[in-house]
Amino acid sequence: MSRAFFTRSLLAAGTAAAVTAGVFVAPHAGAQESPTNAAAPVQDVAQEGLLKAGDVKSGTVSWPIKASFLRYLQSSAAGKITLSEGVSAKEEAGKATNFNFPIDPEKSHIDANGNGELALFGKIEFLGHEGLGKGRTWGMDVAYSNFKIKVEGKKGYIIADYKLKGALPDQEQHDESVSQAVLASFDLSRPLQPEGQENNTSTKVVLEQGGVDSLLNYKKGETLSSVTLAPLFAKEGDKPVKPNKAEGKVYDFTKKAGLNLKTLIGVGVALALLAVLGAVGAWFAGLIPGVPAPR
């Protein structure tokens, strides 16, 4: 065996062993990685879905609409208030006196200047004067949903969808479904500040055309109850929280004394009875001309 053959055999065996062991060193020209083959940067999955500073994290908006309206509906109108889709009520003596709407963070945004929109959870249905509507339905039947608060600095608007049935006395029956009507406008003493917990109560709230058209018995510009905006703004890296939505509830005053078909029938019967009793009394007293009193 020649020395050259022996040398070539050793080199071949060494190369094969190196490849088998996985330690083969590629030529220098192939060692440099091309830009197209560069490894993709590793993303921090834990950061996905976290909130940025100033994002709306949670909170509520409180608005009783009009205190006298709620008192009337739960007394003279012998009405019913149905709450659903997350809204709750503050109560006094078993009656609803204010409404708390949870804020929907995913659909809300307020910029650094206090401009933006707060989307709210909640649906409210008001019923009153049972049997006095067309076909002996409710005389008042209006439901509000898809509430939004639009703010432009110190000016704000309360917006909602509504469905209306009913009519005032001597008026035609209404049957309307309106999207995103401006119910009321309000003023703030200062713009919202997207930092931490806000608590900003209006200085003035007035009825706008959407409120006039849906409530029927009020005039544009009439003063309403105050609205309180209490959004909680996130810090950098905060985790989203689940909105605190209330269970549905019904405030039913239909069995109370009030103006509805049942009470009108009752009043009519009572008046008729009084008329009969009065006539009988007059007969016995001999006060009916031409009709002698019984002996």
C-alpha positions as CSV (number, residue, x, y, z in Angstrom):
1,M,0.0,0.0,0.0
2,S,1.4,3.4,-1.0
3,R,1.7,6.3,1.3
4,A,-0.6,8.5,-0.9
5,F,-3.3,5.8,-0.8
6,F,-3.0,5.5,2.9
7,T,-3.3,9.3,3.4
8,R,-6.4,9.6,1.2
9,S,-8.0,6.7,3.1
10,L,-7.4,8.4,6.5
11,L,-8.8,11.7,5.2
12,A,-11.9,10.0,3.8
13,A,-12.5,8.1,7.1
14,G,-12.0,11.3,9.2
15,T,-14.5,13.2,7.1
16,A,-17.1,10.5,7.3
17,A,-16.6,10.3,11.1
18,A,-17.0,14.1,11.4
19,V,-20.2,14.1,9.4
20,T,-21.5,11.2,11.4
21,A,-20.7,13.0,14.7
22,G,-22.3,16.2,13.5
23,V,-19.2,18.3,13.8
24,F,-18.5,18.9,10.2
25,V,-17.4,22.5,9.7
26,A,-18.8,24.1,6.6
27,P,-16.6,26.2,4.3
28,H,-16.3,29.8,5.4
29,A,-18.3,31.2,2.5
30,G,-21.4,29.3,3.7
31,A,-21.0,30.2,7.3
32,Q,-22.3,33.7,7.0
33,E,-26.1,33.8,7.4
34,S,-28.0,35.7,4.6
35,P,-30.5,38.3,5.7
36,T,-33.4,36.3,4.2
37,N,-32.6,33.4,6.4
38,A,-32.3,35.4,9.7
39,A,-34.2,34.0,12.6
40,A,-37.5,35.8,13.3
41,P,-37.6,37.8,16.5
42,V,-39.3,36.0,19.4
43,Q,-42.6,37.7,20.5
44,D,-43.5,38.1,24.1
45,V,-46.8,36.3,24.2
46,A,-47.4,37.5,27.8
47,Q,-47.7,41.1,26.5
48,E,-50.5,40.4,24.1
49,G,-53.9,41.8,25.1
50,L,-52.6,44.1,27.9
51,L,-53.9,47.6,28.2
52,K,-52.1,50.8,27.4
53,A,-52.0,53.8,29.7
54,G,-55.2,55.8,29.3
55,D,-57.3,52.9,27.9
56,V,-60.8,52.6,29.4
57,K,-60.5,49.7,31.8
58,S,-63.9,49.6,33.5
59,G,-66.3,51.9,35.3
60,T,-70.0,53.1,35.3
61,V,-72.2,55.9,34.2
62,S,-75.1,56.8,36.5
63,W,-78.2,58.6,35.3
64,P,-81.8,58.6,36.7
65,I,-83.2,60.3,33.6
66,K,-85.6,62.5,35.5
67,A,-86.5,62.0,39.2
68,S,-90.1,63.2,38.8
69,F,-90.6,60.8,35.8
70,L,-89.5,57.8,37.9
71,R,-91.7,58.8,40.8
72,Y,-94.7,59.2,38.5
73,L,-94.1,55.9,36.8
74,Q,-93.9,54.0,40.1
75,S,-97.0,55.7,41.6
76,S,-99.7,57.5,39.5
77,A,-99.0,55.6,36.3
78,A,-99.1,52.2,38.1
79,G,-96.2,51.3,35.8
80,K,-93.4,48.8,35.5
81,I,-89.7,49.2,34.9
82,T,-87.7,46.3,33.5
83,L,-83.9,46.3,33.6
84,S,-81.8,43.9,31.6
85,E,-78.4,43.5,29.8
86,G,-76.4,44.6,32.7
87,V,-77.9,47.9,34.0
88,S,-78.9,48.1,37.7
89,A,-80.8,50.5,39.9
90,K,-80.3,52.3,43.1
91,E,-83.3,51.8,45.3
92,E,-85.2,53.7,48.0
93,A,-88.2,52.1,49.7
94,G,-88.4,49.5,46.9
95,K,-88.5,52.0,44.1
96,A,-85.8,52.7,41.5
97,T,-84.3,56.1,41.9
98,N,-81.2,56.0,39.7
99,F,-79.6,53.7,37.0
100,N,-76.0,52.5,36.9
101,F,-74.8,51.5,33.5
102,P,-71.5,49.4,33.3
103,I,-69.1,50.7,30.7
104,D,-68.1,48.5,27.8
105,P,-64.3,49.0,27.6
106,E,-63.9,47.3,24.2
107,K,-66.1,49.9,22.6
108,S,-65.0,52.9,24.6
109,H,-62.2,55.4,24.1
110,I,-61.3,58.8,25.6
111,D,-58.3,60.8,24.2
112,A,-55.9,63.0,26.1
113,N,-58.2,66.0,25.6
114,G,-61.2,64.4,27.1
115,N,-62.9,63.6,23.7
116,G,-64.4,60.3,22.8
117,E,-67.1,57.9,23.6
118,L,-68.2,55.6,26.5
119,A,-70.3,52.6,25.3
120,L,-72.7,51.3,28.0
121,F,-74.3,48.0,28.8
122,G,-78.0,48.0,29.6
123,K,-81.6,48.1,28.5
124,I,-84.5,49.8,30.2
125,E,-88.2,49.4,29.4
126,F,-90.8,51.7,30.9
127,L,-94.5,50.8,30.9
128,G,-97.3,52.9,32.3
129,H,-101.1,53.3,32.2
130,E,-102.0,49.6,31.6
131,G,-105.0,49.2,29.2
132,L,-105.2,52.8,28.2
133,G,-103.3,52.4,24.9
134,K,-104.7,51.4,21.5
135,G,-106.4,48.0,21.8
136,R,-106.2,48.3,25.6
137,T,-102.4,48.0,25.5
138,W,-100.1,50.1,27.6
139,G,-100.7,53.8,27.3
140,M,-96.9,54.3,27.6
141,D,-94.4,51.7,26.3
142,V,-90.8,52.8,25.6
143,A,-87.6,50.8,25.7
144,Y,-84.0,52.2,25.6
145,S,-80.9,50.3,24.7
146,N,-77.4,50.6,23.2
147,F,-76.6,53.6,25.3
148,K,-73.5,55.8,24.5
149,I,-72.0,58.8,26.1
150,K,-70.3,61.1,23.6
151,V,-68.0,63.7,25.1
152,E,-66.3,66.7,23.4
153,G,-64.3,68.4,26.2
154,K,-66.8,69.9,28.6
155,K,-69.8,69.1,26.4
156,G,-71.5,65.7,26.4
157,Y,-74.5,63.9,24.8
158,I,-76.5,60.9,26.0
159,I,-77.4,58.7,23.0
160,A,-79.5,55.5,22.7
161,D,-81.8,53.4,20.5
162,Y,-85.4,53.4,21.5
163,K,-88.6,51.6,20.6
164,L,-91.9,53.5,21.3
165,K,-95.5,52.4,21.5
166,G,-98.3,54.5,23.0
167,A,-99.8,57.9,22.8
168,L,-100.9,60.9,24.9
169,P,-104.6,61.4,25.3
170,D,-106.3,62.5,22.1
171,Q,-103.2,61.7,20.0
172,E,-102.5,59.0,17.5
173,Q,-100.8,55.8,18.5
174,H,-97.0,55.8,18.1
175,D,-95.1,52.8,16.8
176,E,-91.5,53.9,16.3
177,S,-88.0,52.3,16.3
178,V,-85.1,54.8,16.3
179,S,-81.4,54.2,16.3
180,Q,-78.9,56.4,18.1
181,A,-81.1,59.3,19.0
182,V,-79.7,62.1,21.1
183,L,-81.8,62.0,24.3
184,A,-80.1,64.7,26.2
185,S,-77.0,67.0,26.3
186,F,-75.0,68.0,29.3
187,D,-72.2,70.2,30.5
188,L,-69.2,69.2,32.6
189,S,-67.1,71.6,34.8
190,R,-64.0,70.1,33.2
191,P,-63.1,67.5,30.5
192,L,-62.5,63.9,31.4
193,Q,-58.9,63.1,32.3
194,P,-57.8,59.6,31.1
195,E,-55.8,58.7,34.2
196,G,-56.9,56.6,37.1
197,Q,-60.5,56.7,38.5
198,E,-62.6,59.5,37.2
199,N,-65.7,60.8,38.9
200,N,-67.2,63.7,36.9
201,T,-70.8,64.9,37.5
202,S,-72.6,67.1,35.1
203,T,-73.4,70.7,35.9
204,K,-76.5,70.8,33.7
205,V,-78.5,68.2,31.7
206,V,-81.3,69.2,29.2
207,L,-83.7,67.2,27.1
208,E,-82.9,67.0,23.4
209,Q,-85.2,66.0,20.5
210,G,-84.7,62.3,20.9
211,G,-85.9,62.5,24.5
212,V,-88.9,64.6,23.5
213,D,-89.9,62.2,20.8
214,S,-89.6,59.1,23.0
215,L,-91.1,60.5,26.3
216,L,-93.8,62.4,24.5
217,N,-94.9,64.6,27.4
218,Y,-91.8,66.8,27.8
219,K,-90.4,69.8,26.0
220,K,-87.0,70.3,24.5
221,G,-84.6,72.0,26.8
222,E,-86.3,70.8,30.0
223,T,-83.9,70.2,32.8
224,L,-83.2,66.5,33.6
225,S,-81.3,64.8,36.5
226,S,-77.5,64.9,36.6
227,V,-75.3,62.3,35.0
228,T,-72.1,61.0,36.6
229,L,-69.3,59.6,34.5
230,A,-67.0,57.3,36.4
231,P,-64.7,55.5,34.0
232,L,-61.6,53.8,35.3
233,F,-58.5,54.3,33.1
234,A,-55.7,51.7,32.8
235,K,-52.1,52.0,33.7
236,E,-49.5,50.7,31.2
237,G,-49.6,46.9,31.2
238,D,-52.9,46.5,33.1
239,K,-54.9,43.4,32.3
240,P,-58.4,43.8,31.0
241,V,-61.2,43.1,33.5
242,K,-64.6,41.6,32.9
243,P,-67.4,44.2,33.1
244,N,-69.6,43.9,36.2
245,K,-73.0,43.4,34.7
246,A,-76.1,43.1,36.9
247,E,-78.8,40.5,36.7
248,G,-82.1,41.6,35.3
249,K,-84.8,43.0,37.6
250,V,-88.4,44.2,37.3
251,Y,-90.0,47.0,39.4
252,D,-93.7,46.3,39.1
253,F,-96.3,48.8,40.4
254,T,-99.2,47.7,38.3
255,K,-101.2,46.5,41.4
256,K,-100.8,49.9,43.1
257,A,-103.5,52.5,42.9
258,G,-102.9,54.5,39.7
259,L,-104.4,55.7,36.5
260,N,-105.1,52.6,34.3
261,L,-108.0,50.8,32.8
262,K,-108.8,48.8,36.0
263,T,-108.9,51.9,38.2
264,L,-111.0,53.8,35.6
265,I,-113.5,50.9,35.5
266,G,-113.5,50.9,39.3
267,V,-114.1,54.6,39.4
268,G,-116.8,54.3,36.9
269,V,-118.6,51.6,38.9
270,A,-118.2,53.7,42.1
271,L,-119.5,56.8,40.4
272,A,-122.5,54.9,39.0
273,L,-123.2,53.4,42.4
274,L,-123.0,56.8,44.1
275,A,-125.4,58.1,41.4
276,V,-127.8,55.3,42.2
277,L,-127.5,55.8,45.9
278,G,-127.9,59.6,45.5
279,A,-131.0,59.0,43.4
280,V,-132.5,56.6,46.0
281,G,-131.7,59.1,48.7
282,A,-133.3,61.9,46.8
283,W,-136.4,59.7,46.2
284,F,-136.8,59.0,49.9
285,A,-136.4,62.6,50.7
286,G,-139.0,63.6,48.1
287,L,-136.5,65.8,46.2
288,I,-137.2,64.4,42.8
289,P,-139.9,66.6,41.1
290,G,-143.0,64.7,40.0
291,V,-141.9,61.5,41.9
292,P,-143.6,61.1,45.3
293,A,-141.5,59.8,48.1
294,P,-142.2,56.3,49.4
295,R,-144.6,56.0,52.3
